[in-house]
Amino acid sequence: MEENNLFEYAIIRIVPRVEREEFLNIGIIIFCKKTGFLQTKYNLDEQRLQSLYVSLDVNEVKDHVEAFKQIAVGNGSAGPIAALDAASRFRWLTAKRSTIVQTSAVHPGLSADIDITLERLFNQLVLN
């Protein structure tokens, strides 16, 4: 029987107008300390974003989301935060902020297969 590992996740959101607190779920960030797993998965539906927020610069949003992903994977070219250990990068990425890319509160769970869990959460919370 496979061992269940504790993991934490948050939903990645686009918040085009921070003052209105409106958002669109676009991805998941998931972290498992025991296995050192830290990964994001996102789907940026440009047409949906543009229809909901006409004045939104979608290219700028793409740049922000890609920077978020590069920090998560620890890409050294993404700056000093990307050089931190996985736990510190996860905490930094999920900290409260008032920018266009934000995350939900962090939620815990147990998983025997973190890759399958990432796909399940992505499908449930972003695509559906």
N, C-alpha and C positions, 0 to 999 in steps of 0.2 A: 504494500500500500504506500502510495506517495505521501510525503510529508506536506502538510499545509504550512505555508509561510505567510507571516504577517506582511501586508503591503499597505501602502498609502496611495491615494490618487486624488486628483482634482480635475475639474473640467476647465479647459482652456476656452476663454470667451473673447469675442471682439466687442468692445464697448466704444462705439463711434462717438457718442456724445456723453462723456462721463457725467455731466451735470444732470442728465435725464435718467441715468442708471438703467438704460435699455441695453440689452446684450443679445448676442447670438452665439450659441455653443458651436465651437468649431473643432474641438479636439480634446484629448485626454493626456495628462502627464501622470505616470505611474512610477512608484519607487518601492523597491524591496531591499531593506538594509542587509538582510542575511545573505542574499545572493548578489548584492551590489548592482541590481538592475535599476536603471533609470532610463526611461524612454518616453517619447511623445509620439502621438499619432494625430494628424489633423486633416481636415478636408475644408478647404477654403472655396466655398461656392460663390464665385465672383458675381454671377448673375443675380443670385439672391441678395448678396450684400448691396449691390448697386441698386436693386429695386427697392430695398428697405431704406437705404441711406444714400440718396442721389448724389450728394456732394462729397461722398467718401472717396479718398484717393486709394484705390485698391492696390496699386503698386506699393504704396507706402505700407499698407497693411501687410502685404506679402513680405516685405523686408523685415518688419517687426516680428512676424511669426517665424520666419526663417532664423532670425537671430535668437529667438526663444529656443528653437529646436537645437541650434548649434551650441548654445550654452548647456542645454540638457545633456547632450552627448559628450561634452567636454572638449570640443574643438578649440584648440589653443588659439586660433586666429579670431575667436569670438570675444577675446578680452580676458581680463584677470579673473572674473567670476567663473569662467569656463575651466580655469585651472584648479578650482577647489575640488574637494572630494565630492562624491555623488550625493551624500546626505546634505552637505552645505549647498550644493547647486539646487537641489530640490527645494530646500527651505527658502532660498533666495527667490527662486522662480514662483513659488506659491505665496510669498509674502503679500500682504495687502498693498495695493498701489492704485494710483489714479492715472492710468495710461490706457491706450487703446487696446492693449493685450493684457487681460487680467485672468485670474483663476477663481474658481469657486473656493469655498472652504475645503480643507483637506478631510478626506474620509478614509477610514481604515477598512481592511477586509482580510480574508484568508484565502490563499490560493495554492493549489498543488502545481499549477502550470501558469506562470505569470503571463506568458505570451497569449495564451487562450483568454485569460482574464482581460488583458488589454483589448483584444478584439471584441469580446463580449460587451465591455463597458463602452467602447467606441460606438458599436452598433446601437446599443440601448440609449445612450445619452447624447449622441451627436447626430447620427444618421436617422434615427426614428423620432 
